[in-house]
């Protein structure tokens, strides 16, 4: 379906359905942008974490039980 066809179909809907489409579309755009930013950040830090043991020292404790001091 072409963009113009989608827009024509949307304009035929009642206002509450059109608003719902706008809300859902904006939500998916925000989610995909957020996910892309996180992926880009993780990729940019990968070399730092894979080559620097000081940044990953606490991962040795991943299997240990954690008790919170009160």
N, C-alpha and C positions, 0 to 999 in steps of 0.2 A: 504494500500500500504506500503510495506517495504521500509526502508531507501535506500537500494541498488537499488531498482526499481525506486525510485524517482531520485536518482543521475544519473542513466542511462538515464532516460527520459530527465532530465535537460541537459545532455551533448549533446543531439541531437538537442537542440534548438540553434538558432542563438545567437551570443554573446550579442546583445542588450537585448534580452529576458532573458538571463541568468543573466546579470547585474541587470535587473529590479527585478528578483526574489531575488537576494542577498540583494538589497537595501530594499525591502519590508520586508524580513525576519529580517534584522538587526533592522529595525524600530519597528517591533512588539516585538522583544526581549527587546529593550530599553524601550518601553512603559510599558511592563509588569514588568520589573525590577523597574522602577520608581514608578509605582503604588504600588508594593509590599513594597518598602521602605517607601512610605507615609503611607500605612496602618499600618506597623510595628511601625512607629513613633507615629502615633495617638494612637495606643493601649498602647504604653509605657507611654504616657502622660495622659491617661484617668484618672488614679487614682489621679494624681496630680490636675487635673482640677475639678474632681468631688468632691474632699474632701477639696479643698482650695478655700474659697470664695474670697480671695484677687485676685486670678487670673481671676475671672469671674465677678468682680464688674461692669465692663462696659457693660455687657450683659443686665443689667437693662435698658440701654438706647437704646436697639435695636429698639424699636418701635417709638422712638422720631425722629423728623425731625432734620436734620443736616444742619447747616449753616456755611459755611467756612468764617472765619475772613479774611478780605483783608486789 
